[in-house]
Amino acid sequence: MDVNLIIVTLYSYLLGSIPFGLILTKIFLKKDIRKVGSGNIGTTNVLRTGNKFLALGTLILDLLKGFVSVYFTLSYYESLTFYSGLICLIGHIFPVWLKFNGGKGVATYLGVILALSYKFFLVFGVSWIALSLLFRFASLSSIVSSLIVFIYGYFSESNSYSLLLFIFFIIILFTHKQNIVRLKNSEENKIKL
């Protein structure tokens, strides 16, 4: 087996699997984020604790692990860049430390696409903010924005990333399947901006 593949798998998965939302809320609030709101370890649920600074910290740290993983791979194992991004995202969604029950992957996805191209990051950010202001649903904004990034990637000069961006869109769709049901039933919680 390729040694480089093993190395990239290990650091990408381990970085992705660090549950920053859980760590920050345990340290600063003495709470288990898995027992708050939706039980998710991500930014949106950390925001439900009422602590915006911890939510921002979770967003930044979850984003950084995706960015660092892919940036490092681009620098030293360039041919495995797509693989690294995918494994890092899987690590966030299925962390071994939490019995493979992690976050929805949006912040880590953001870090990965930022490392690939700042344009992808900007397209997602502008789309997410516009959709959030319009509809007030974080889940809907994340799903549609990841689709917009894929479409942008497909028609842009960076279309070599389009397959990876499509896979990311499908993964984000999958991790938000319960949100989709709640949206359909008009039961999804709106975000307070």
N, C-alpha and C positions, 0 to 999 in steps of 0.2 A: 504494500500500500504506500502511496505517496506521502512522505514525511511532511511536506509542506501543507498538504490537505489536512492532516491530523493537527498540525500547529494552528492553522487558520480556524479549524472547527472548534478547537479548545478555547482560544481566546475570544472568538466571536460569540460563542455560546455563553461562556462564563461572564463576559461583559454584559451581554444582553439580559442575563438572568438575575442581575443585581436588583433587588426590589426596593428602589429608592423611596417610593411612596410609603411603604411599610416601615422602613428604617427611620425616615424623618419623623413620622407621626409617633413612633414608639419612643424616640429620643426626646422630642420636644413637647409632645402632648400626653405621653404615657398611655396612648391608645393603640389598639389594633385596628388599622384601617379596614381590615376585612370584616369588622363588626359594625362598620359605619356605612350608612346609605346603601349603595348597591353592593358593597363588599369588595369592590374592585380596588386594585392597588395603584391605579393611575391618577393623573392630575385632576380630572373632573371630580372624582370621588374625594380626593384630598381637599378640594375646594369646599366640599360639603361639610367639612369640619369647621368651616368659618375662618380658617387661617389662610389668607391669600398668599402670604409669604412662603408657607410650606408648599402650597400648590405650585407656585412659581418655581420653587426649588426643585420640586419633583419633575416639573416640565423640563427644566434646564438639564438636570442630571440624566433623565431618561433620554433626552435628545443627545447629550454628550456621549453616552455609551454607544449609540448608533454611529455618531460621527467619528469617534476615535477608532472604532473597529474598522470601518470602511477606509478611513484616511490612512491608517497604518497598513492595511492590506494594499491599498493603491501604491503605497511607497515601497513595500517589500515583496508583495506577492500579487502583483497587478493582475495576473491571469485569473485569480480567484476572487476578484472584487465583488462580483455579483453574488457569488456563493457566500462570502463573508457577510454581506448585507442581509441576505436571507436567513442565515443561521443566527445572526444577532437578533433579528426580529423574532424568530422562533424561540430563542432563549428568553426574551421578555414575556412572550405569551405563555410559554411552558417552562417555567423555571423549576429545576430539580429541587431547590430548597423549599418550595411551597407546594409540593406534590403536583407539580406541573399545572398549577392554577394561577396564572399571572395576570398581566394587564392586557389591554386591547391593542397595544402596539403603535398607537398613533405618534406619540412623542419620539419613540425610537425610530420609527419610519421617517420622521422629519429629519432626524440626525443623519440617517443613511442617505436621504436624497440631497441634503445639504452638502455632504461630502462628495456626491456625484456631480452636482451642479447647483450653484446658488439660485439659478433660474427656476429650477423645480421647487425649491424652498419658497421663493417669492410667489410663484403661481399658487402654491398650496396656501400660503399665508393670506394672500389677498382674497382668494376664494373663500377660505374658512371664515375670515372676518366678515365679509359681505353676506355670506349665507347665515352666519350667526346673528347678525344684526337684523336680517330679514325674517328668519324663522325661529330663532332662539333655541335651536336644538343642536347640542354639541355633536351628537352621534350623526345626525343627518349632514351636518357641515363637514365632518370628517370623511364620511363615505363619498359624498359628491365631490369634495375637493381632491380626494385621491383619484377619482375617476377623471377629473379635469387635468390633473398632472399627467396621467397616462395619455390622455388625448393630446395634450401639449407635447409630450415627449415623442409621441408617434409622428406628429407632423413637424417637429423641429429638427434642427441639424443634429441633435443628440438622439436620433431615433434608434441608435444601437442599444439604448437602455429601455426601449419600449416593452420588450418581453418581461423584464424584471419589474417595471412599473405596473404592468398588467397583473402579474402575480401578486404584487403588493396590494393592489386594489381588491383582488379576490380574497386575500387574507383579511384585510380590514372589513370587507363585507361579511366574512365568516365570523370574525370576533364581535361584530355588532348585530348578530342575528336576533338576539333577544330585544335589542333596541328597535330593530325593524318591526318586530311583532308589536311592541308597545306603541311605536309610531302609527302603525296600521290601526290599532285599537284606541288611538288618541289617549294613551296612558303614559307617554314619555314625558319626563320632567323637563321643563324649560330651564335654560341657564340664565343666571342673573348677571347681566353685564353692567 
